[in-house]
């Protein structure tokens, strides 16, 4: 069953965040993930607050998503994101 890594990200330092992008993208591809949504315009229709940036990445299953997230490749990128943004992230199983 496919699984989705979903993150709501508020980039607080755009210049500092830039090195994260290629590192994260390479690690995602290496672990079989693919971007479905990568920061497109969000149209809030219910609730709040307005999301800043949404990222959705599809993996073959939840185990694959966790392998990517915990991988040495992504763990090198993660501190860059954490130092230059605030985020909520989770894995959702879906179909």
N, C-alpha and C positions, 0 to 999 in steps of 0.2 A: 504494500500500500504506500503510495507516495506520502512524503512528509514535507512540510514547509517551514523554513526558518523565517520568522517574521520579526522585523526590528522597526521600532519607531525611534528615530534619531534626531536629535537637535544638535547640529554642528555649531559649536561655540567658538571654534578657531579654524576657519576655512583653510588658511595657509598650512597650519599644522596637520590638518586632516588629509591633505593631498597625498602624502606618501602612503597612506593606508589603502587608498583605492586600488592601485595596481597589485599590491601584495595580497589583498583580500580576493580580488578577482582571480588571480593566478591560483590561489589555494582552493577556491570554489570550483574552478574548472578541474583541477587535479583530483578532487574528491567526487567528481561526477555531478556537481550541482549546476543549476542554470538559473539565471535571473529571470523572474517573471515581472517584477516591479522593481524599479531602481530610482526612486526619488521623483517620480512623476507628480503632477499636480493632484493633490487630494481635495475632494469636494466633500466637506463634512456635512452630512445630512441629519445626524442625530448625535446628541451628547456633546461633550466637550472635554478638554480644550481642543482647538484645531491642531492636528498633527503637523509637525515640521517637515519630516522626511520619512517615508515608508519604504522599506526594502523587503521584498519577498523572494526567497530562493527555494527552488524545488529540488528535492533529493529523492532517490529511489525509495527510501524508507527512513524512519526515525533514527535507526542505527547509523545509517550513512551520514545523516545530518550531524549526529553527535561525534562521529569519527572526524568529520571536517572541523567542527568547532573545537574539539580537543586536540587537533593535529598540531605538530610542531610548526608547520607552515602558517596556520592561522594564529597560533599563539604568539608568533613573532609580530603579526600585524595588530592584534587586539589591543596591546597597550597604547598604540598610536591613536586608535579610535577612542579609547577610554580617556586619554589625556586631552582630547580635542572635541569631545562631544558628551552629551548625556543621552542615555538610551535605555529602552526596555526591549528585551529580546526574548523570544520563546520559539519552541518547536511545536507544530501542530500536525497531527496525523490527519490525513484527508483522502479523498478519492476523486 
